[in-house]
Amino acid sequence: MSDYSDAGARRDHTVWDFLNRVLFVLAAFVVVAITVAAFLPKLKTQREHTARLEQLKAEIEKERVQLVAKNREVHLLQHDPGYVEIVARDRMEWMKEGEVVFRVETPAKPDTSHFKRREK
């Protein structure tokens, strides 16, 4: 004859073990979720700052290229009389006798004010 009196207690014990494990997993999930939620705004801010930094680096490079070009022009104006003559004749729209001048003008930028920007 077998003793069935503690079978119910064993079953209750395994149910409580299972529920404790589920509760532990849920508590761990909540801790992870709270941690992620706490750091998401900081990550977003960091991405925005990184994008702004890249934009500023691009602007600095553009300005550096313009500075080099302007420094070269200043050097030529100070040290090259032929360049000064060319610039002066160009600005005053003068030409030497027998000289043919070709003007290449860049087209004006099209008006895009009526276009909408697509949001990303």
C-alpha positions in Angstrom: 0.0 0.0 0.0 1.5 3.3 -1.0 1.2 6.5 0.9 -0.8 9.1 -1.1 -1.1 11.7 1.7 2.0 13.8 0.7 1.3 13.7 -3.1 -0.9 16.8 -2.9 1.8 18.6 -0.8 4.4 17.7 -3.4 2.2 19.0 -6.2 1.6 22.3 -4.3 5.4 22.5 -3.7 6.2 22.2 -7.4 3.5 24.7 -8.3 5.0 27.2 -5.8 8.5 26.6 -7.2 7.2 27.2 -10.7 5.4 30.4 -9.7 8.5 31.6 -7.8 10.6 31.1 -11.0 8.0 33.0 -13.1 8.0 35.8 -10.6 11.8 36.0 -10.6 11.8 36.1 -14.5 9.2 38.8 -14.5 11.1 40.8 -11.9 14.3 40.5 -13.9 12.4 41.6 -17.0 11.0 44.7 -15.2 14.5 45.6 -14.0 15.9 45.3 -17.5 13.0 47.3 -19.0 13.4 50.1 -16.4 17.2 50.2 -17.1 16.6 50.5 -20.9 13.9 53.1 -20.4 16.3 55.2 -18.3 19.1 55.1 -20.9 17.0 55.6 -24.1 16.8 59.4 -23.8 20.5 59.6 -23.2 21.2 57.5 -26.3 18.9 59.6 -28.4 20.7 62.8 -27.2 24.1 61.2 -27.9 23.0 60.4 -31.4 21.8 63.9 -32.0 25.1 65.3 -30.7 27.1 63.0 -32.9 25.1 64.1 -36.0 25.6 67.7 -35.1 29.3 67.1 -34.6 29.6 65.6 -38.1 27.7 68.5 -39.5 30.0 71.0 -37.8 33.1 69.1 -39.0 31.7 69.3 -42.6 31.2 73.0 -42.2 34.7 73.5 -40.8 36.2 71.6 -43.8 34.2 73.7 -46.2 35.4 76.9 -44.5 39.0 75.6 -44.5 38.8 75.1 -48.3 37.5 78.6 -48.7 40.2 80.0 -46.5 42.9 78.2 -48.6 41.4 79.7 -51.8 41.2 83.2 -50.3 44.8 82.9 -49.0 46.0 81.9 -52.4 44.1 84.8 -54.0 45.7 87.2 -51.5 49.1 85.8 -52.2 48.6 86.2 -56.0 47.3 89.7 -55.6 50.3 90.7 -53.5 53.0 89.0 -55.6 51.8 88.5 -59.2 51.3 91.7 -61.3 49.9 89.6 -64.2 47.2 88.2 -61.9 46.3 91.7 -60.7 46.0 92.8 -64.3 43.7 89.9 -65.2 41.5 90.5 -62.2 41.3 94.2 -62.8 40.4 93.8 -66.5 37.8 91.1 -65.6 36.1 93.3 -63.0 36.1 96.4 -65.2 35.1 94.3 -68.3 38.0 95.6 -70.3 40.0 93.7 -72.9 43.1 94.2 -74.9 43.0 95.0 -78.6 42.7 91.7 -80.6 41.8 89.8 -77.4 38.7 87.5 -77.4 37.0 87.2 -74.0 34.7 84.2 -73.3 32.4 84.5 -70.3 31.1 81.4 -68.6 28.4 82.2 -66.2 26.9 79.7 -63.8 23.1 79.4 -64.1 21.1 80.8 -61.2 19.8 78.3 -58.7 16.2 77.2 -59.4 13.6 78.4 -57.0 12.6 75.5 -54.9 10.6 77.4 -52.3 7.4 75.8 -53.6 8.7 72.2 -52.9 8.1 70.5 -49.6 10.9 68.7 -47.8 10.2 65.1 -47.1 10.4 64.2 -43.4 12.6 61.3 -42.5 
